[in-house]
Amino acid sequence: MQIHLLGHASLFVETQDCKILMDPILWDSHCEGIEDIYPKRQILHDQIPEFDILVISHQHTDHFDIRSLASLPKYVDVLIPKDKFLETCLRKLGYRHIYLLKDFNEVRIGSTRLVATRSENRVPEYGMIFADSDGVFWNQVDSAVNTQTISEVKSRYAHIDFLLAGWQPMLETQYQHNQNTCFPYANYSHLLKLIGLIAPKTIAPGANGFKFINGSSWLNQIVFPVTREQFCHDVQQAYPTIQDRIFSFDPGDVITLNNGEVSHSPQKSTFVKKLADDSDSLYFSPVNTDSKLIDDNPEDYDIEQMKSVIEEEICVHLTKFFNDKKDSLLMDYHYWKAIYQLEVVFPDCSEVWYFDFSEHSIQCQKGKNSLANVFSSIAASSFYGLLKGMKGWDWANMGGYYRCFHKVYQATPYGIIKPLDGSNEIVPDPLSLKFPYKEVYEQIRFYEIEKWGQVNDEQTTDKISQNPMVLIGNTLIKPQHKEIE
């Protein structure tokens, strides 16, 4: 078995029976343009080998990239979690042979076994075990693994020869939501303990091979508290018997499993190359960031057009939404007498509006309110892109172009009382209620399909498409072609 790292979570796996492409990100700017692959790499697109199986672990856009999927042959078999929206998108792109896997479903292709391992993040998503007579490889991807999942895996495969492990306790949106950006000791400790329970023969930190770029690059000092080198050091310190069988896995590297033995060959792939080690751009320093919210307007939207559209949305449509939902979806805001202040940062200025939810008829007022206690700030181009269906919450929220916090409480003779005492949570930010994440996510994926998803007959027609998988019990079986003599 050979495993090529294309970058981040993108893998090309060749077993004795088949070739598998997983979570392909084939162009470097992805996730609506806020992320790039790290370390920097080059993919020779015309050199990528033909493959039989496409595996998508989940719908997050650093694993489910519409542009990459639009460019691939559509006649291959596709394995996805039980996610109907993923299936809908893939069918719109031209894929026809799509199989939805439940927790611990097995796929058999000759002597090769693929097993979808459960995640406690019910996105839905899965990790994936690849096994043949050469060995067992477990790619955890982004899955949240618990002891029950480890027990189930080890009941099937007592020894894991190579583990691509979950390792990075990311702080993806903590800063943007005014939450704790301290080093996540508890989460990281949990990840290290899981390594001991799995006890793999060989290990490398998996996925999390990306960095933020352009106007989001300041997040590189907050989101990634652990370096790959630190993780390798910590695993060796906690489990000395691992010795030198833990290493960083770079784009262009190849892992080979041969009769249970694992070898790491740096830069031996023929279709992926690492160009540079740009690790200096990733260092954890949450107290020293250039994080002021600015609008760099990367799509070069017309500023006056943005102002007109956004002002109409806030003063007319958002105000109507608040009044329509004040006794239902937004009733907690009325109960706590919230005053919501919304700042929109344009490339050339900043505009502020507020809404008093204690009023019988909620009005949109221009300017700041000294009693405001729920706050949102958003870059105008992000808001405009969201309104026009061209940019989503991943761009705005994960990219740092949208921030929110609150200080909701009521004063009493006994001190202050606050919602959900002991927690930093409250009802969701009003903008996220007006524009629900799921609806926006789906709208943006359809927009990307319209942009990238032209399909031609050569992509959809092939003899493989006449050989569908067969479900027997909890197992998908790929019938093998027989050569005619």
N, C-alpha and C positions, 0 to 999 in steps of 0.2 A: 504494500500500500504506500502511495506517495501523496503528500499533502503540500500543496503550494499555497503560500499566503499572497493574495493579491493586494491586501491592505485592509486595515480595520477588521471587519468580520467576514470579508470576502475570501472564500476558499475554493480551490480546485482540488478535488480528491479523486485519485485513481486507484480503484481496487482491482482485484483479479478479474472482476466480471463487468465493471462499468466505470464510467467517468461521471463525476457529479460536480456541479457548480452550485455554491451556496452563497446566498445574500450578496449578489454581485453589485458592487459600486465600481463602474468601469471608467468614470470620469471623476476628476478630483473634487470639484466644487459640487456639494450635494446638500441635502437637508434644506432645500429651498435657498441654498447659496450661502449659508452661515458657516459651513464646515468644509474642511479639506482633509485629505488623508495624511496621517503622520505615522512614521517618517515619510518624507516626500518620495514619491515613486513614479515610475513610468510603466504604463501597460502598452504592450505591442498588440493592439486589438486584432490585427490580422493573423497573429500567431497563436491566439488562444485555441487550444485543441477543440475538436468537436466533443460534445458531451451528450449523455443519455438522460440524465436526471437533473432537474433544477429544484433546489430546496430554498424555501423562504421561511425564516424562523418566526417573523412577526411583522406587523405593519408599520413599525416606526421607520421613518424615512431614511435613517442611516443603514437600514437593512432592506428596505423595500423602495428601490429607486426606479421611478417610472422611466426615466431616460435610458437607463441601462437595460431594463427589461424590454423596452420597445425595440432595442437593437438586436436582440437575440432570436435564434430560430424558435418558432412557435410550435413545432411538432414534438418537442420533448415532453416527457412526463414531468409534471410539476407537483411537488409535495408542499402542502401548506398546513397551518393549524386550522382548527374549526372556526374560520373567520369568513363569513359570507361576503363581506365587503372586499376582502382580498381576492376572493374568487371572482367577484363581479369585475374588478379592475383587470384581472388577468384575462378574462374572457373578452373584455373590450379591447385589449391589446392584441388579441388573436390566438391566445393559448386555448387549447381544447381539452387536453388530457390532464385534468387537475384532480388531485386526490387530497381530501381533507383528513388529517391525522388527529386522533385523540391521544390522550396521555398513554404512553407506552405501546402504542400501535407499532407493529413491526412490518418492515418492507423487506421482501426477499427477492434478490436478483442473483440467480445462480447460487453460489456459496456466500455471497455478500449479504449482510444483515444491516439494515438501518433501523434504529429505534428512536422514537420521539420521546424525550424525557420531560417529565412534568416541570412546570415552573409555578411558583406561588404568586408570581405576577400574572394575573389572569387577563392578559392583554386581548386575546389569547396569544400564547407563544410557546415555544419548546426549545430545548437543547436537542442535540442529535448524537447518537452513538453510531459509529461506522465500524463494522467488524467483518473480518474475513480470516482466512487461515494464517495470515501474517501477523495479526494482532488486533487490539481493540483500542479505538480512539474515541474519546468523549469530548465533544465540543459543547461547552455549556452556553455559549453565546451570551445573551443578557439574562438568562433564566435565573430566577431566585430559587436556589436549591435548599431543601431541608433534609433532615436525617431520614425521613421516610423514603424520599426519592433515592437517596444514596443506598439505602437498604434494598430497595427494589432493583436498582441497577446492579448491585453486587450479587444479588441472588441469581441474576442472569449471567453476569460476567464478573467472576471473582477477582480478576486482575485487570486493571486499566493500564495499558501500556503507555498511552500518551493522553494527557489531559490539557486541553485549552481551558484554563480556569477563569472563572469570575474573580476579579482581583481589585477593581477600582471602585471605592465607595464614593461615587460622584456626588457633587453638590451642584446639581444642574440648574435649579431655579431658586435656591435658598436666598441668594442675594436679591434677586428680583422681587421676592415676596417678603423681604425684611425678616428673614429667618436666620438661624444660627449658621455661621460659616466657620466655626471652630473645626479643628481636625476631628473627623468622625470615628473616634476610638472604638465605640461599640460595634458599629457596622464592619469596620476593618477587622476587628478581633473575630467576629463571626465568620468572615470569609477565610481567615487563616485556620480556624478550627475545622472548617469543612475539609480543608486539604488533608488534615490528619485522618479524618474519617474515610476519605476516598483512598488514601495511600497509593497514589499512582506511581508507576515506575519512573516516568518522565513527565515534566510539567513545563508549561510556558504560560505567561499571562495572555489571555485571549481577548479579542475585540478591543474596544476603547483605543483604537489606533486612529484617532482624529484630533484635530485642533480647530479652534474658532478662528475665523479670518475677518479681515476688513474691519468694519465698525463693531464687530463682536469680539475682536481679538483680546480685549481686556479680560474677558472671562477665563482665559487660559491661566490666570493667576488665582482663580477661585474654584473652578469646577473639578480640577484633577489634583486631589491632595496627596496621591502616592505616585511615585515614578516607577517605571518597570524595573529599574535597577534596585529600588528599595524593596519592592515586592519579592524579587528573587533573593535578595539578602535576608529578608525576614523569614522566608520559607526555609532557607538553609539554616538559619539560627534556631527556628522552632523545631525543625525536623532534620537533624544533622545527617541522617542516613541517606538523604536525597543526594548529598555530595554535589557533583557538578552536573547532575541530570535535571537542572532547571536553567532556563536561558530565555533571553528575549527572542522573539520570533518576528523578523522584519519582512516587509514586502520583498519578494524575490527569493526568500529562503524556502528550502524544501526539507520536509521531514519524511524519512523513510522508515516504515515498519517492515521488518523481515524476520519471520519466525520468532516473533516476540521481542526482537532487539530493535532499538530505536536509535536512529542516527540523524543528526542535524547538519545540513549542508547549506551554509550561508551563500546566498546569491547564485544558486544553481538552476533557478527557473529559467526557461528559455523565452518566456513571454511577459515576465515582470522583473523590473529592476528597481532597487532602491537608489535614489539620486542623491540624497543628502540626509544627514542626521541633524534635524532642526530641533533637537530637544531643548535648546536654550530658550525657545519660545514658550515652553511649558514648565513653569515653576510655581509652586503653591505659595502665594503671598497675599492673603486676603486683606491685609491691612495696608497694602501699597499698590493700589490700582487706579488707573485713569478711567473712572467709571461714570463720569458725568454724562447724562443722557443728551445726546445730540442726534440730529437727523442728517445723515450723510446722503440721503436720497439716492441710493445706488442705482435705481431704475430711471432716474432723471425725470420724474413726473413733473408736470407743469405746476408751479407753486400756487398760482392763483386758482387753478382748477382744483387743487387739493383743498385750499381754504374754503372754496364755495361748497364743495361736496361734503366736507367734514362739518362745516357750520350747519348745513341743512340737516345732516344726520343727528347732530347733538341737539339742536334747538327744536327740531320738529319730531323726528322719528324716535329718538331716545327718550325724549320727554313723554311722548305718547305711550311708549313701552312702560315707563315707570308708573304712569297713572293707571294703565290697564292691569298691571301686575302687583300693585301696592298691597292688595288684600290677599294675595296668594303667594306667588313666587318670591316677592319682596316684602312679605309681611314682617319679617324680623327687622328690617330696616325701619319700618314704621314704629315697631314696638320699642326699639332702642333710640328712636328719634335721631336717626343717623342724618348727617349732612355730608353728602358725597361731593368731593371736589375732583374734577377731571382736568388735567393739564395735557395739552397737545403741543408737542415741540416741533415747530416747523424749521426748515433750514435757515430761515432769516429772523425768526421771532418765536415767542411762546404765547399761547392763548390759554386762558383758564375759565372754566364755568363751574357752577355748583348747583346742587339740587337739595332742598330741605325736605326730607321724608316725613317730618312731623306735620307738614301742612296738609290740609284736606285736598287741595289741588296742587300737585307738585309742579313748580315752575322752573324753567331754565334761567339762571341768573349769570350774568357775565362778571368775571373777577373772582378774587379769593374771598373766603369766609373764615374769619378768625376762630369760629366754633366748629369748623369742619373736622370730622373724625374718621372718614373713610376716603382714601386717596388713591388715585390712579394717574400715572403719567405714561404717555405713549408717543413714539415718534410719528409724525404726520404721515410719512410715506408708508409706514407699517399699517396705520389705520386705514389709509386710502387703499392700499393693496388688499386689505381684508374686505373693505366695502365693495371693491370691484371684483372680488373672487380670484385674485392673482397671488396673494400671499396669505399665509395662515398663521395660527397661533405658534407653531414651531418657530417660524421666523421671528415673530414679535416677542414671544415669551422666552424661549430658549436662547434667542439671539441677543437678549438684553435690551430690546427696543420698547419694552413694556414693563413697568414696575408698579407694584401696589403694596399698600400697607394700611393699617388702621390703628386707631386708639379709642375704640368704642368702650364707654363705661357710663355708669350713672353714679353720682355722688349721693351718699346717705350719711346719717349721723354715725353709722358704724364703719365708715370708710367707703371705698368704691366697690361696686359690683360690676362684673363684666360678663359678656357672653362666654359660655363654655369655660368657666373658671378653671385655671390651671393649664389652659391651652392657648396657643397663639392663633387659633383659627376663628373664623366667623363665617357667615354665609358667603358664598363665592362673590368675587368682585362683580359689580353690576355689568361691566362690559362683557364678562365671560358668560353672564346669563343672557344678555341680548344676542350674543354670537356664540352659541355653544360649541365647544371644542370639536365634538364628533361631527356636527353638521359642517363646520368650516373645513375640517380635515378632509371630508369626503368631497366637498366642492373643489378644493385645491387639487386633489388627486385627479378628478375628472378634467380639470383645466390642464393639468400636465399631460394627461392621456391625449387630449385634443391637440396639444402642442407637439408631442413627440411620437404619438402612437400610430403613424402610418404603417400599414401592414401590406406586404406583397405576397404573392402566391408561393414564392420560393421559401419563405419563412414558415409557411403553414403546412406544406405538403412534403411528406417523406414516408418511406416504407415503415419507419418505426411507429407512425401514427396508426398503423393497422394492427398493432400488437398491444392492446390495452392491458393494464393490470387487472388482476382478479382478486376480489376480496373473499377470503375464506376465514371465517371467525373474526379474530382480531388481527389478522395478518393480510397484507397486500402482497401478492405474488406476481412477478413479472415473468410471463412465459418466455422461454428462451427460443430464439430462432434456430432452426436446424438447417444446416447446409445441405443442399440437394446435390447429390453426386451425379 
